Amino acid sequence: MAGERLGKSDAIKRLRWCLEYGVVEFHDHFEKRCRERGIDLHDALRVLQKGTIYREPELDLRFQEWRYRVEWTTPEGQAIALIIAFPEESEILAITALVLK
């Protein structure tokens, strides 16, 4: 069963709380996509620290979890989106990374 669905503002609050007090886990798929797309870990962390959730979460039926898309643009103009989930109340799982056009 999927965990609690958070609204966009509550998801950002949980994200920021987890960054300070919780656990951030990077899935192997996330790390692979970052390498392929030229996203370094520093920029990925800045997305989590400074990014915004513009879209409503999507339920991943396969893994039974809500997924959130966090977006941010680097000072150099590279727009990045990270897909994350909250497997536990105090944990962020970074699932994949995208470069937006």
PyMOL commands that set and color helices and strands:
alter all, ss='L'
color gray80, all
select helices_A, chain A and resi 8-21+28-37+41-50
alter helices_A, ss='H'
color red, helices_A
select strands_A, chain A and resi 23-26+58-60+65-73+79-88+91-100
alter strands_A, ss='S'
color yellow, strands_A
deselect
rebuild
show_as cartoon
